[in-house]
Amino acid sequence: MAAINLNTVRSTIEGRLATELALSPAIPVIFHNQPYVSTPNSSWVQCLVNFGANEYLTLGGTTGSSNSVIGIIAINIFTPKGAGPGANLTIGKRIRDLYNRVTVSGVYFDPPIGPEVVASPAPEGFFQTQVRMTFETFEDL
Amino acid sequence: MAFYRGQEGSVKFDDAGSTAAAITSTRSWSLTVEKESLDTTAMGDTYRANVGGLISGSGTVELLYTASSADETNAFIEMVNTANDAGAALFELYLYSTTKKITFDGVITSAEYSATVGEVQVITCSFVTNGTITMDV
């Protein structure tokens, strides 16, 4: 056993979304710290993975013990402004179904929140919603 | 002055009562050692008198379910379902390191299995001691 590889967890989460959104109809997806210039009147998705609380699960020191690692995924969905919410919710459903109570490579995804409408889209010029969900994985030392 | 945190503790167990092995994924343990008191107050005494009587212990071990098999962790969580238990199972409860421990033979008297949505699965086993309790704490 070893300490958790954060990039492995991130790759599991991001890879799942990238694979789904590469399917038809394909939608551009960007991740943390990536440059992206959006095209007006287009649809695109931003996925932000954040690691949060780490908690003791079992007794023990640096070997033979386990921790819980919890994080949150925030996925922003951008669709053309002034065209109603339908296209946005269609993408939202694809994303929601992708993670809802799913377990992949030891990462447990909780039921998602949203898509919730974001009152002040960033960047402006789009209709924006957000899907959020917590996830948990276990670190065995 | 040294202090110790809970995660420095551990539990070892052997259902056969010989060589104890670590119980994996232990989340906590507790042991209460009690001594009965015998009233030796004589007629005419002003103050009550007591002497120590029989000593016994009881406690719990809380562990996470790991689906292990053919090891002492598995034996530990199934021991409550053993017929004709002679009370010879060896318990070693460690406070710190591999030497600061409380050792005794005992009987597992209950095991509570549970599954709750959104939480890791926890099993809580209760035990009572059988015979001598050796303290090296």
Interface residues (C-beta under 8 A of the other chain):
Chain A: Y56 L57 T58 L59 G60 G61 G64 S65 S66 S68 D110
Chain B: G6 Q7 E8 G9 S10 V11 A22 T24 S25 T26 R27 S28 W29 L63 L64 G118 V120
